Amino acid sequence: GTDKVWFYDMTAGWFNDPRMMKDAALLKKIADKLAQNDNAFSPAEIALVADEENFLSTSEQLHCWNGPNFHSVRKPQRSMMRAGVKYDYIYLTDLIARKMTHHKLYCFLNLWHITPETESYINSLRKDGKVLVFVYAAGYSTDKGLDVKNISRITGINVEKLTSGIQQAVFVESPVSKSLAEKAWDTSRFCS
């Protein structure tokens, strides 16, 4: 959810300071109190939404540093940290389970494969007049294979597949993405 903090001590000692530990204990106490409140309020009008399940269908999970998740999830989040606006970073499962609809803008970061439940939720946000932003190829991966027309259907943006400049962004040897074997995902416009 959006109410968690994790201090990662990479080499045992980064936070080895009594003042830092005192502040960490205070933050933990505040977080515990907030976690007890089912109706936690957020003043943010923007929601950055990431889908944990979609991480599994990209090559980044197979040690490709410059993979799709880096560009679709990490870069937008870093930009938002510097933008000076209030935003929430929310996992898709939490967004749907909590029926969160108070944000004005929803930026879906990595929805390459969209389940019927997710599509239904997106459509409800659309009907409520929310601004929806889709990063990269939302809906490109379907249960029947890769379908550029599905991107257009989901996003409302006319998209076509390019036949040149194709880079492989789906690692087809992975057991996770085996069903996508011998399919190419045209990412030449957004891979650097």
MIKETI-475691 format. One record per atom (N, C-alpha, C): atom name; residue in three letters; z, x, y; residue number from 1. Coordinates in pm, whole numbers. Each point is the difference from the previous one (the first is absolute). Example, Ala and Ser with C-alpha at 12.3 -4.5 7.8 and 13.67 -1.06 7.14 Angstrom:
! MIKETI-475691
name|resn|Z|X|Y|resi
N|ALA|780|1319|-569|1
CA|ALA|0|-89|119|1
C|ALA|0|90|120|1
N|SER|-72|-35|105|2
CA|SER|6|82|119|2
C|SER|73|-77|109|2
***
This chain:
! MIKETI-475691
name|resn|Z|X|Y|resi
N|GLY|0|81|-119|1
CA|GLY|0|-81|119|1
C|GLY|0|85|125|1
N|THR|23|-63|112|2
CA|THR|-3|70|128|2
C|THR|139|42|46|2
N|ASP|102|-20|-82|3
CA|ASP|136|29|43|3
C|ASP|62|119|-72|3
N|LYS|-82|95|-43|4
CA|LYS|50|113|-77|4
C|LYS|-29|132|72|4
N|VAL|89|97|-20|5
CA|VAL|-18|134|54|5
C|VAL|32|97|-112|5
N|TRP|-80|106|-10|6
CA|TRP|22|101|-102|6
C|TRP|-5|135|67|6
N|PHE|109|76|-7|7
CA|PHE|2|136|50|7
C|PHE|-27|92|-119|7
N|TYR|-110|70|4|8
CA|TYR|-40|85|-112|8
C|TYR|33|145|35|8
N|ASP|93|57|-70|9
CA|ASP|39|139|20|9
C|ASP|-82|85|-94|9
N|MET|-105|64|54|10
CA|MET|-99|67|-83|10
C|MET|56|120|-77|10
N|THR|91|74|58|11
CA|THR|46|121|-68|11
C|THR|152|16|5|11
N|ALA|72|-109|-4|12
CA|ALA|146|3|-3|12
C|ALA|57|79|118|12
N|GLY|17|-68|110|13
CA|GLY|64|66|113|13
C|GLY|-55|-40|136|13
N|TRP|-108|-72|5|14
CA|TRP|-59|-39|129|14
C|TRP|99|-81|82|14
N|PHE|77|-85|-64|15
CA|PHE|93|-87|71|15
C|PHE|145|46|-17|15
N|ASN|20|126|-32|16
CA|ASN|133|53|-25|16
C|ASN|69|30|134|16
N|ASP|35|-105|69|17
CA|ASP|66|12|129|17
C|ASP|91|-122|15|17
N|PRO|126|20|31|18
CA|PRO|94|-113|8|18
C|PRO|-45|-109|97|18
N|ARG|-58|37|113|19
CA|ARG|-44|-101|97|19
C|ARG|-116|-83|-56|19
N|MET|-92|67|-68|20
CA|MET|-113|-72|-59|20
C|MET|48|-94|-110|20
N|MET|95|46|-80|21
CA|MET|51|-84|-109|21
C|MET|78|-120|55|21
N|LYS|69|20|112|22
CA|LYS|71|-109|66|22
C|LYS|-101|-106|47|22
N|ASP|-110|45|62|23
CA|ASP|-104|-92|45|23
C|ASP|-67|-71|-118|23
N|ALA|-22|75|-108|24
CA|ALA|-61|-61|-119|24
C|ALA|91|-108|-59|24
N|ALA|131|27|0|25
CA|ALA|95|-99|-52|25
C|ALA|0|-125|88|25
N|LEU|-9|18|131|26
CA|LEU|-6|-114|91|26
C|LEU|-128|-81|-23|26
N|LEU|-113|68|-15|27
CA|LEU|-127|-70|-28|27
C|LEU|7|-74|-132|27
N|LYS|64|59|-100|28
CA|LYS|15|-67|-130|28
C|LYS|83|-127|15|28
N|LYS|108|7|77|29
CA|LYS|85|-116|22|29
C|LYS|-79|-112|70|29
N|ILE|-79|37|100|30
CA|ILE|-82|-99|71|30
C|ILE|-104|-60|-94|30
N|ALA|-67|86|-79|31
CA|ALA|-103|-47|-93|31
C|ALA|59|-95|-104|31
N|ASP|119|32|-52|32
CA|ASP|66|-87|-98|32
C|ASP|29|-137|61|32
N|LYS|44|-2|125|33
CA|LYS|30|-126|67|33
C|LYS|-129|-81|21|33
N|LEU|-106|67|43|34
CA|LEU|-128|-69|20|34
C|LEU|-56|-54|-132|34
N|ALA|18|76|-107|35
CA|ALA|-53|-41|-131|35
C|ALA|66|-128|-51|35
N|GLN|121|-30|46|36
CA|GLN|68|-122|-41|36
C|GLN|-55|-125|69|36
N|ASN|-74|20|106|37
CA|ASN|-53|-111|79|37
C|ASN|-140|-35|-47|37
N|ASP|-15|-116|-62|38
CA|ASP|-132|-43|-48|38
C|ASP|-96|-34|113|38
N|ASN|53|-25|117|39
CA|ASN|-82|-40|113|39
C|ASN|-5|109|106|39
N|ALA|-16|123|-44|40
CA|ALA|-4|112|94|40
C|ALA|-114|-21|100|40
N|PHE|29|24|124|41
CA|PHE|-97|-19|107|41
C|PHE|-70|130|32|41
N|SER|-127|-8|24|42
CA|SER|-77|114|45|42
C|SER|-76|-41|125|42
N|PRO|13|78|107|43
CA|PRO|-74|-32|122|43
C|PRO|-147|42|-6|43
N|ALA|-39|64|-108|44
CA|ALA|-138|50|-11|44
C|ALA|-100|-114|-7|44
N|GLU|-113|20|66|45
CA|GLU|-109|-98|-4|45
C|GLU|-113|48|-91|45
N|ILE|9|125|-44|46
CA|ILE|-103|60|-84|46
C|ILE|60|35|-136|46
N|ALA|-73|-31|-105|47
CA|ALA|41|37|-136|47
C|ALA|-106|90|-62|47
N|LEU|41|119|-39|48
CA|LEU|-87|86|-81|48
C|LEU|35|-31|-145|48
N|VAL|-98|-45|-76|49
CA|VAL|25|-48|-136|49
C|VAL|-68|92|-101|49
N|ALA|79|57|-90|50
CA|ALA|-53|86|-106|50
C|ALA|27|-66|-135|50
N|ASP|-95|15|-91|51
CA|ASP|14|-58|-133|51
C|ASP|24|112|-101|51
N|GLU|118|0|-60|52
CA|GLU|35|103|-97|52
C|GLU|-93|2|-120|52
N|GLU|-43|-117|-46|53
CA|GLU|-89|-7|-117|53
C|GLU|-133|68|27|53
N|ASN|-51|-10|122|54
CA|ASN|-129|60|31|54
C|ASN|3|153|4|54
N|PHE|118|58|10|55
CA|PHE|9|146|-6|55
C|PHE|-52|52|-134|55
N|LEU|16|-79|-104|56
CA|LEU|-36|43|-135|56
C|LEU|-151|8|-24|56
N|SER|-79|-61|86|57
CA|SER|-144|-4|-27|57
C|SER|-79|103|79|57
N|THR|70|96|61|58
CA|THR|-71|101|78|58
C|THR|26|139|-53|58
N|SER|-84|93|38|59
CA|SER|10|136|-51|59
C|SER|117|77|59|59
N|GLU|63|-51|106|60
CA|GLU|113|72|56|60
C|GLU|111|17|-103|60
N|GLN|14|-94|-89|61
CA|GLN|102|11|-103|61
C|GLN|-32|112|-99|61
N|LEU|-120|53|10|62
CA|LEU|-42|107|-91|62
C|LEU|-20|129|79|62
N|HIS|87|23|96|63
CA|HIS|9|126|75|63
C|HIS|-121|27|89|63
N|CYS|-59|-102|54|64
CA|CYS|-106|15|99|64
C|CYS|65|-14|136|64
N|TRP|32|111|65|65
CA|TRP|76|-3|125|65
C|TRP|-67|-89|105|65
N|ASN|-129|10|12|66
CA|ASN|-71|-72|106|66
C|ASN|-51|-134|-50|66
N|GLY|78|-65|-83|67
CA|GLY|-43|-124|-62|67
C|GLY|9|-121|91|67
N|PRO|-44|-113|-50|68
CA|PRO|-3|-124|78|68
C|PRO|136|-43|54|68
N|ASN|106|24|-73|69
CA|ASN|132|-41|49|69
C|ASN|43|79|121|69
N|PHE|-39|126|7|70
CA|PHE|34|81|116|70
C|PHE|-61|-62|126|70
N|HIS|-126|-41|-10|71
CA|HIS|-69|-54|117|71
C|HIS|38|-145|29|71
N|SER|24|-78|-102|72
CA|SER|25|-142|24|72
C|SER|146|-33|23|72
N|VAL|91|78|-54|73
CA|VAL|142|-32|11|73
C|VAL|73|97|92|73
N|ARG|-12|127|-26|74
CA|ARG|80|97|75|74
C|ARG|-46|17|145|74
N|LYS|-131|14|21|75
CA|LYS|-49|22|137|75
C|LYS|31|-118|93|75
N|PRO|-25|-125|-39|76
CA|PRO|36|-110|90|76
C|PRO|150|-6|29|76
N|GLN|83|30|-100|77
CA|GLN|144|-3|23|77
C|GLN|39|108|100|77
N|ARG|-57|118|-13|78
CA|ARG|30|108|96|78
C|ARG|-46|-39|140|78
N|SER|-114|-64|10|79
CA|SER|-49|-44|131|79
C|SER|94|-103|62|79
N|MET|48|-93|-82|80
CA|MET|90|-103|52|80
C|MET|133|62|47|80
N|MET|45|104|-66|81
CA|MET|125|65|42|81
C|MET|-13|56|140|81
N|ARG|-122|34|41|82
CA|ARG|-23|60|132|82
C|ARG|-50|-102|102|82
N|ALA|-21|-124|-40|83
CA|ALA|-64|-99|87|83
C|ALA|96|-64|99|83
N|GLY|128|8|-25|84
CA|GLY|96|-59|92|84
C|GLY|12|-151|-13|84
N|VAL|-40|-54|-114|85
CA|VAL|12|-144|-23|85
C|VAL|96|-23|-117|85
N|LYS|60|-117|-2|86
CA|LYS|89|-35|-110|86
C|LYS|-84|-51|-116|86
N|TYR|23|56|-117|87
CA|TYR|-72|-44|-119|87
C|TYR|93|8|-120|87
N|ASP|-35|-77|-101|88
CA|ASP|70|6|-128|88
C|ASP|-97|57|-103|88
N|TYR|52|85|-88|89
CA|TYR|-78|51|-113|89
C|TYR|50|-77|-122|89
N|ILE|-87|-79|-60|90
CA|ILE|42|-94|-103|90
C|ILE|-87|16|-124|90
N|TYR|62|-5|-116|91
CA|TYR|-77|-5|-123|91
C|TYR|-51|-143|-20|91
N|LEU|-120|-11|-51|92
CA|LEU|-63|-130|-20|92
C|LEU|88|-94|-83|92
N|THR|62|52|-105|93
CA|THR|84|-85|-85|93
C|THR|116|-60|79|93
N|ASP|58|79|90|94
CA|ASP|109|-52|84|94
C|ASP|-51|-102|100|94
N|LEU|-115|27|57|95
CA|LEU|-60|-92|97|95
C|LEU|-18|-138|-61|95
N|ILE|-56|-3|-121|96
CA|ILE|-26|-129|-66|96
C|ILE|130|-63|-50|96
N|ALA|87|79|-63|97
CA|ALA|125|-55|-55|97
C|ALA|90|-58|109|97
N|ARG|2|65|114|98
CA|ARG|85|-46|110|98
C|ARG|-70|-101|91|98
N|LYS|-128|-25|-31|99
CA|LYS|-80|-95|81|99
C|LYS|9|36|148|99
N|MET|-24|127|28|100
CA|MET|10|49|137|100
C|MET|-125|-38|79|100
N|THR|18|-82|102|101
CA|THR|-114|-46|80|101
C|THR|27|11|150|101
N|HIS|104|71|41|102
CA|HIS|35|4|142|102
C|HIS|-78|104|80|102
N|HIS|-67|92|-66|103
CA|HIS|-78|100|73|103
C|HIS|-127|-63|57|103
N|LYS|-49|56|109|104
CA|LYS|-124|-50|60|104
C|LYS|-122|69|-62|104
N|LEU|17|125|-42|105
CA|LEU|-109|79|-56|105
C|LEU|43|60|-132|105
N|TYR|-86|-13|-100|106
CA|TYR|23|58|-133|106
C|TYR|-111|99|-28|106
N|CYS|37|127|-21|107
CA|CYS|-97|104|-30|107
C|CYS|17|37|-148|107
N|PHE|-97|-43|-81|108
CA|PHE|4|26|-144|108
C|PHE|-65|135|-25|108
N|LEU|80|95|-49|109
CA|LEU|-42|139|-5|109
C|LEU|-82|39|-122|109
N|ASN|27|-57|-115|110
CA|ASN|-65|49|-122|110
C|ASN|-24|-112|-102|110
N|LEU|-64|-104|40|111
CA|LEU|-23|-114|-90|111
C|LEU|-136|8|-68|111
N|TRP|-26|107|-73|112
CA|TRP|-130|13|-68|112
C|TRP|-18|-107|-106|112
N|HIS|106|-34|-69|113
CA|HIS|-3|-107|-99|113
C|HIS|97|-108|46|113
N|ILE|-48|-122|10|114
CA|ILE|81|-110|53|114
C|ILE|17|-107|-107|114
N|THR|124|-30|-33|115
CA|THR|30|-103|-99|115
C|THR|-18|-138|64|115
N|PRO|-15|-104|-82|116
CA|PRO|-8|-136|56|116
C|PRO|123|-35|84|116
N|GLU|119|44|-41|117
CA|GLU|121|-27|78|117
C|GLU|-8|66|138|117
N|THR|-46|123|5|118
CA|THR|-14|71|127|118
C|THR|-104|-68|88|118
N|GLU|-112|-36|-59|119
CA|GLU|-105|-67|77|119
C|GLU|50|-133|58|119
N|SER|76|-73|-78|120
CA|SER|56|-126|48|120
C|SER|93|24|119|120
N|TYR|83|105|-9|121
CA|TYR|91|31|109|121
C|TYR|-78|42|126|121
N|ILE|-102|82|-18|122
CA|ILE|-84|43|113|122
C|ILE|-65|-122|65|122
N|ASN|-50|-91|-82|123
CA|ASN|-62|-121|55|123
C|ASN|99|-86|77|123
N|SER|126|-4|-45|124
CA|SER|101|-78|73|124
C|SER|28|64|137|124
N|LEU|2|134|4|125
CA|LEU|18|68|129|125
C|LEU|-118|-26|92|125
N|ARG|-119|3|-58|126
CA|ARG|-122|-27|78|126
C|ARG|3|-141|58|126
N|LYS|41|-97|-81|127
CA|LYS|8|-139|47|127
C|LYS|103|-17|111|127
N|ASP|106|84|-4|128
CA|ASP|104|-7|103|128
C|ASP|-42|73|129|128
N|GLY|-121|53|2|129
CA|GLY|-51|67|121|129
C|GLY|48|142|19|129
N|LYS|50|63|-105|130
CA|LYS|45|139|9|130
C|LYS|-122|92|10|130
N|VAL|20|114|65|131
CA|VAL|-106|101|7|131
C|VAL|12|84|-126|131
N|LEU|-110|12|-74|132
CA|LEU|-1|76|-125|132
C|LEU|-91|121|15|132
N|VAL|52|117|-34|133
CA|VAL|-77|123|3|133
C|VAL|-3|55|-141|133
N|PHE|-118|36|-48|134
CA|PHE|-15|56|-134|134
C|PHE|-49|143|13|134
N|VAL|77|95|-55|135
CA|VAL|-38|140|5|135
C|VAL|-85|31|-123|135
N|TYR|-116|53|25|136
CA|TYR|-94|39|-104|136
C|TYR|-49|-118|-83|136
N|ALA|-25|20|-125|137
CA|ALA|-77|-94|-82|137
C|ALA|86|-105|-69|137
N|ALA|61|-87|77|138
CA|ALA|86|-104|-56|138
C|ALA|-78|-93|-92|138
N|GLY|45|-13|-124|139
CA|GLY|-64|-89|-96|139
C|GLY|-118|59|-73|139
N|TYR|-28|128|19|140
CA|TYR|-119|60|-63|140
C|TYR|10|3|-153|140
N|SER|119|23|-51|141
CA|SER|21|5|-144|141
C|SER|40|-140|-48|141
N|THR|-79|-53|-92|142
CA|THR|29|-131|-57|142
C|THR|22|15|-150|142
N|ASP|43|-107|-64|143
CA|ASP|20|6|-146|143
C|ASP|-133|18|-73|143
N|LYS|-111|-25|67|144
CA|LYS|-133|13|-61|144
C|LYS|-69|130|39|144
N|GLY|64|84|82|145
CA|GLY|-60|125|46|145
C|GLY|5|9|151|145
N|LEU|-79|91|54|146
CA|LEU|-2|20|145|146
C|LEU|-101|-96|63|146
N|ASP|39|-66|108|147
CA|ASP|-85|-103|60|147
C|ASP|12|4|153|147
N|VAL|-104|55|64|148
CA|VAL|0|11|145|148
C|VAL|0|-137|67|148
N|LYS|-56|-101|-66|149
CA|LYS|-2|-135|56|149
C|LYS|142|-57|9|149
N|ASN|87|45|-88|150
CA|ASN|138|-47|3|150
C|ASN|73|51|126|150
N|ILE|-36|120|46|151
CA|ILE|57|50|125|151
C|ILE|-34|-97|113|151
N|SER|-126|-40|6|152
CA|SER|-45|-93|104|152
C|SER|74|-133|-11|152
N|ARG|17|-47|-122|153
CA|ARG|67|-129|-22|153
C|ARG|146|5|44|153
N|ILE|69|109|-34|154
CA|ILE|142|14|33|154
C|ILE|21|23|149|154
N|THR|-80|90|59|155
CA|THR|25|42|138|155
C|THR|-76|-82|103|155
N|GLY|-108|-63|-41|156
CA|GLY|-85|-72|96|156
C|GLY|-95|93|74|156
N|ILE|-6|125|-43|157
CA|ILE|-88|99|61|157
C|ILE|-117|25|-95|157
N|ASN|-124|-13|49|158
CA|ASN|-115|27|-84|158
C|ASN|-8|150|-30|158
N|VAL|3|32|-130|159
CA|VAL|2|138|-46|159
C|VAL|-113|18|-100|159
N|GLU|-60|117|2|160
CA|GLU|-101|31|-101|160
C|GLU|24|138|-57|160
N|LYS|-40|20|-121|161
CA|LYS|20|127|-68|161
C|LYS|-111|96|40|161
N|LEU|38|121|39|162
CA|LEU|-98|102|32|162
C|LEU|-47|67|-129|162
N|THR|-121|47|-1|163
CA|THR|-53|65|-121|163
C|THR|-3|151|12|163
N|SER|35|53|117|164
CA|SER|3|146|15|164
C|SER|137|40|53|164
N|GLY|35|126|-21|165
CA|GLY|127|50|49|165
C|GLY|118|-47|-80|165
N|ILE|-21|-33|-127|166
CA|ILE|108|-54|-82|166
C|ILE|92|111|-48|166
N|GLN|130|-25|12|167
CA|GLN|102|90|-53|167
C|GLN|82|-78|-101|167
N|GLN|45|67|-102|168
CA|GLN|81|-66|-102|168
C|GLN|144|-8|47|168
N|ALA|52|-120|21|169
CA|ALA|138|-17|44|169
C|ALA|86|-62|-109|169
N|VAL|-61|-44|-107|170
CA|VAL|75|-55|-112|170
C|VAL|-14|99|-115|170
N|PHE|111|53|-47|171
CA|PHE|-2|96|-108|171
C|PHE|-21|-75|-130|171
N|VAL|-122|2|-51|172
CA|VAL|-36|-88|-111|172
C|VAL|52|47|-136|172
N|GLU|54|119|-7|173
CA|GLU|55|47|-126|173
C|GLU|143|-45|-22|173
N|SER|60|-58|102|174
CA|SER|139|-44|-9|174
C|SER|11|-125|-86|174
N|PRO|101|-9|-85|175
CA|PRO|19|-123|-78|175
C|PRO|27|-121|90|175
N|VAL|56|24|117|176
CA|VAL|29|-109|93|176
C|VAL|-128|-62|54|176
N|SER|-100|85|28|177
CA|SER|-124|-50|60|177
C|SER|-118|4|-97|177
N|LYS|29|-2|-128|178
CA|LYS|-103|10|-103|178
C|LYS|-108|-108|14|178
N|SER|39|-120|42|179
CA|SER|-97|-109|12|179
C|SER|-100|24|112|179
N|LEU|29|97|86|180
CA|LEU|-91|29|110|180
C|LEU|-97|115|-35|180
N|ALA|0|43|-125|181
CA|ALA|-83|112|-41|181
C|ALA|-146|-20|40|181
N|GLU|-61|110|44|182
CA|GLU|-140|7|40|182
C|GLU|-31|-89|121|182
N|LYS|100|-33|78|183
CA|LYS|-20|-73|125|183
C|LYS|26|99|113|183
N|ALA|-75|-9|105|184
CA|ALA|20|87|116|184
C|ALA|50|-84|117|184
N|TRP|93|53|72|185
CA|TRP|56|-67|116|185
C|TRP|-49|77|121|185
N|ASP|-77|-61|83|186
CA|ASP|-58|69|114|186
C|ASP|105|17|108|186
N|THR|51|120|9|187
CA|THR|106|29|98|187
C|THR|-44|101|103|187
N|SER|-129|29|7|188
CA|SER|-47|106|88|188
C|SER|33|-24|146|188
N|ARG|18|-125|38|189
CA|ARG|28|-30|140|189
C|ARG|146|26|36|189
N|PHE|91|6|-100|190
CA|PHE|139|17|36|190
C|PHE|68|113|-73|190
N|CYS|-73|84|-71|191
CA|CYS|60|120|-61|191
C|CYS|-35|120|86|191
N|SER|98|83|25|192
CA|SER|-31|121|76|192
C|SER|16|121|-89|192
***
